[in-house]
């Protein structure tokens, strides 16, 4: 028990938790924007993979780190556009379309990788984002190492949380976006485009999801590997429900999962010889499911979520 307490009070543990949570922060913010507009985006797992591959390959081809992040975001927007067109004006099943996008984006990413590097046994390495060392701020006890010695993409993820909260709660665009997820008829009555708002939200949300994938290859690691997304997209979908579609709680949920994951790695080191490793690996997911079940009972979801809307119909 004392060892666990020491782990939980250490700077390195919380720094690792934030680092692990970063792709989830991008993903959960993207999923939240999509669902706030009334569209469930189950394409997130494939969009993660596409963002990881496109960002890494762009950097490998010489686009630079921020150029790779931009290309990853554009790739996410492309898949978001596909999902938006299929589900918004065409009104197809959001579940089926999302799963189709996941399969398409994942397969296309792997195919592109194999086509570009047919004879490579191990993926080429790139120079990833390095941890920042912000003067003065990084010297603050505890908070300095945890918050201000992360990579630029982690700082960007935290900025995105604040931006999403501000847009949703302090701007006319945010009011319209939330209205289109609750009562699209009222939005149409105001002369605003329901289709435009929903497709735009899905494209922006998918861009954020792709940045979560890009973090894996451009910040957490330095190469692209098959299967590296490892279910993070599905965790993000669950975290949106856990957060009751609120950006602040979504950030908390991502950090909570990151802490669970960081803790299981350290517990394996402490007591790994006495407990099978699979127990530690599944622990973050089991704890997340428990937290989801507890939180979902009180969640207030967008009332028009999963409901197709067609202009002129009531």
N, C-alpha and C positions, 0 to 999 in steps of 0.2 A: 504493500500500500504506500509506503514511504517513497519507493522508487517511482511509482505512478505520479505521486504528488510532485516530486522533483521534476519529472518530465513536463507536467502541466504548467509548472511555474517557470520553465526555462524559455529564454528568448528564441533559441534555435527551433524549439517545437512550434511556436506560433508563427515564426517566419516561414517554416516549412508548410504549415497549415494554409497560410495565405497563398503561398506559391502553388500548392496543390489545388486550391480553390479557384485560382485565376481562370482556367478554361471554363469552369462551371459558372463563374460570374458572367463571362461573355455569353455563354449559352443560355443561362436562365434569364438574362435581360432580353435576349433575342426572342426566346419563347414567350416571355411575358408580353412583349409588344405585339407579337402575332395574336396571342389569345385575347388581349385587351380589345383588339379590333374584331374579335369574333371568329378567328381562324385558328384551328389547332394545326400545328406544324410538326408532324411526325417525321418529316424529312431531316430532322436535326442531326441524327446519327450520321447520315450520308454527307450532309453539309459540313459537319466536323471533319470528315475524312477528306473532302474536296478542299477545304480551307488549308488543312495540314499539307496536302500534296502540292497545291498551287503555290502557297507561300514559300515552301521549301524549294520547289523547282525554280521559282522566279529568282530567289536569292542565288541559287546555284548557277543560274544562267547570267547573273551579273546585275540584277535589278536593285540590289541593296536591300537592307532589312525592312525599311519603311516602304519601299517599293513592293517587296514581297507581301507585306501586310495589306497594302492597297489592292494588289491583285487577288489575294485571298478573299477580301471583302467583296470585290466585284464578282468573283466566282460564286460566293454565297448569294449575292443579289440575283444572279442569273437563275440559280435553282429556286430561289424564292419567287421569281417572276413566273416560272413554270408552275409551281404549286399555286400561286395566286390566280393565274388564269384558269387553271383547272377547277378550282374550288369556288371562286367568287363569281365571275360572270357565267361560267358553265354550270356551277352548282353541283359538281361531282362530290362524291364522298371524301371528306377531309381525311378520314383514316386511310382509305385506299390510296388516295393521291400522295399522302405523306409517306406511306410505306414504299410506294413506287419511286418517289424521289430519293429515298434512302438507298434503295437498291440501285437505282440509276447512277446516283452521284458516287456511291462507293465503287461500283463496277467500273465506271468511267475513270475514276481516279487511279485504280489499280491498272487498268488497261493502258492509260497514258504513261504511267510509270514504267510498265514493262515494255511499251513501245519505244519510249525515249532511251531506256537503259536495258536493252535485251540481253546483254552478256555480262551484266554486273551481278556478282554474287552478294556483295554488301553495298548498301546505299552510300553514295558520296557524302562526305561531311561538309557542313557549311560553318561559317563563323556566326554563332547565335548572338542574340542580345545578351549583354553582360549586366551583372548587378550594378546598380547605381551607387554612388557614395556622395550623397547630397551634403555639402558643407553645413555645419551646425546642426541641421535636422537629424543627420545620421548619428550624431553624438548624444542625442537625448537618451537617457537611460530607458531601457526596455523598448520603448516605442521606436527609437532610432533603428536598431537592427531589424525589428519586425516590419515596419512600414517603409522606411526610407533607404533600405539597402536591397530593394527588390529590383527587378528589371523594368525597363520602360513599359513593357506590355502589361505588367501588373499594375503599374500606376495608371495606365490608360483604362484598364478594367474598372478601377475604383472611380475614375473620372466619369466613365460611362454610367455607372450607377447613379451618381449625382445628376448627370444630364437627363437620364430617363425619368428620374423622380421630378426634376424641374419641369420638363416638357409635359408630363402627365398632369401635374398639379398646379402649374402656374402659367400655362399658355392656352390660347384658344385652340391650337392644334391638339393639345392633350385632351381638352374637353370634348372636341369633336371625335377624337379617336376612341375615347371611352364610351361616348354616346353611340357610336356605330357598333360597338360590341354589346350594348345593352338594348338599344332601340333604333335600328337602322331607319325605320320609317320616319322618325323625328328628324334624323339627319337629312334625309331626302327632302322632307318638307321645308327645310331651311335652305334648300338649293345647293347643298353640298353633294359631292359625288361619293356615294357609298362604295362603289367599285374602286375608285381612285384611292380613298383612304385605306381600304382593306388591303389592296395590292401593294400600296406604298409601305404600309406597316409590315407586311410579310417580307418585302424585299429588304427593308432596313433591319428587321429582326434576323433574317437569314444572313445578312452581312455580319452581324455581331456573332452569330453562331460560327461562321467561318473563321472569324478572328480567334475564337476559342480553339479551333483546330490548328490555326497557324501558330498559336502559342506553343503547342506541343512540339512542333518541329523547329521553331525559330527561337525558342526561349528555354523550354524545359529540356529539350534534347537538341541535337544538331543534325538530324537526318529523319527520313520518312521510312516508317516500318508498317507493314501490313498488320492490321489489328490494333494499332496503337491508340485508337479512340476508346476502345474497351468499355463501351456502354455509357460513356459520359453523357451522351446526348439524352439517353433515357432517364438518367439521374436528373438532368435539367428539367425535363417535363414533370417529374415528380416534385421537384423543388418549387416549381411555380404554384402547384396546389398547396404545398406546405406553407408557402408565403402568402396565400390568399390573394395572389396577384398584386402584391405590394412590393416595390423595389427594395425598400429597407429590409423587410423580412426575407426577401429573396437573397440578398447579400448575406444575411445571418445564416440562412440555410446552407448556402455554398460554403461558408466558413466552417459551419458545423460538420459538414461532410469532410471537408479538408482536414479538420482536426481529428475526426475518427480515423481517416486514412493514415495520417501522420502518426497517430498513436499506435495503430496496429503494427506499423513498421518497427517502432521502438520496442513494443512488447514482444515481438518475435525475437529481437536481440536479447531481451531480458530473460524470457522463459520459453524460448523456442524449442528447447530440448525436451520439455515436458508436455507440450501441447502441439498437436498437429498444425502445420503452417496454414492449412486450408481454413481452420477456425478463425485465424487472424484476418485472412484475406476476405472472408465473407462478413466479418464483423461490421465494417462501415455500411454495407448494404442492408444488413439486418437492422442496425440501429436507425438507418434512414427510413426504412419501411415502418418501423415503430413510430418514429416522429411524424411520418406522413399520415398514418392512421389517426393519431391523436389530433393533428392539426386539421385534417380534411373534414372532420365532423362539423367544424365551425366555419368552413371556407364559404365565401360568397363569390361565386363564379360569374363572369359576364353572362347575362341572360340570353344573349343571342349567339353564344359560342356553339359551334357545330351546326348552326341553323342557316341554310342557304337563303339568300335574299334576292328577289328579282324585281326590277323596276316595274312599277305599275300594278304589282300584285299586293293584295292585303290579306 
